[in-house]
Amino acid sequence: MNILLLLIIKLYWAIFPKDKRRKCIFRISCSKYVYQVTKKEGLLKGLTALKYRYQNCRNGFHLFKNHVDDGMMMILPGGGLLLEGEISERFIKV
C-alpha cells in the first residue's frame, strides 16, 4: 500500500518542477522527507510524517536566535521546535 503514496509523491515531482513548488521551511523538503519515511518505515509512518509536515509547513512560525549556542531556532505553527540543522538554509542566511 505504501507504493501508492510513493507514486503520488513521484507524480508530484514530475508534474511540478522544483522552481514552481512552494518553498519549504524545513531543510529537507516535505515531499522528500515523506518519501524517505514511507520508503524506510512504511505507509503508516509516512502518513504520520505527511500530516505533521502539512500542519507545520506554513506561515505562522517564529524564528529566533538561541543565546545559549548562538544558533537559530524556529517555533512551528503547531508548537513544535526546530533546531538550526532542521531549518531551511534560506532562513538561516537572513
N, C-alpha and C positions, 0 to 999 in steps of 0.2 A: 504494500500500500504506500510505502514511502516513495516509491518510484513516481507516483502521481505528483507529489509535492516537488520532487526534484525536477520533473518535467515542466511543471508550471514555472519554476524559477528559471530554467533554461530558456523557456519561451519568452519570459520577461526580458532576459538578457538579449535574446535575438531580436525582439521587436523594438525595444527601446535602447538606442545607443547610449553609451556612458554619459555623453555630454547633454542628453535630454532627460536623464533621470534626476529625481530630487536628490539634493545633497544630504548625505547622512551626517549626523552629529557624532557617530561612533567611528573609531579608527578603521575597523573592519566594517564594510558596508552591510546593511541589514540583510540584503539578499544573499550575499556571500556567507555571512555568519549563519543564517538559517540553513543554507545549503550544506555547509560543513557539519553542523549539528545533526541535521537529518541523516546525512550520509554515514556519520560515525555512530550516532546513538539511536536512530530510528525515528519513526513518524511522530510518536507522542512527544518526545523531547523537541523535535523540530517544530511542531505546532506550538509548544510552550514558548520556545525561543521567538517564533513569529509573533505571538501575542504580546510578549514583553517588548519586543522591538517596535511593534506597531503602536503600543500605548506610550512609548517613551521617545521615539524618534520624531519629535515635532517641536515647534516653538513652545516656549514656556520654561525653558531651562535657565539656570543661573550659573554663570561662570565666575569663579573667584580664585584668588591666589591663596594657596595654603602657606601660612607663615612658618609652619614647622619645618618643612623641607624645601620651601620656595618653589614648589610645583603648582600647577593649575589643577583645579578640581571642578566638577560640574554636578549640580543637583538637577536631576531629571524631573520632568513634569509629574511623574508618578511617585516622587520622593526618593528614588534611588540615587546613589552617589557613584560618580565615575572618577577614577584617578587619571592623571595626565596620560598615561600609556594607553588608555582606552578612548580618549577624546580625539576626534578628527584633528589632523595636523593643521587644518585651516583655521581652527580656533586658537591653537597654541601659538601660532606665528603672529597673532594680533598684538 
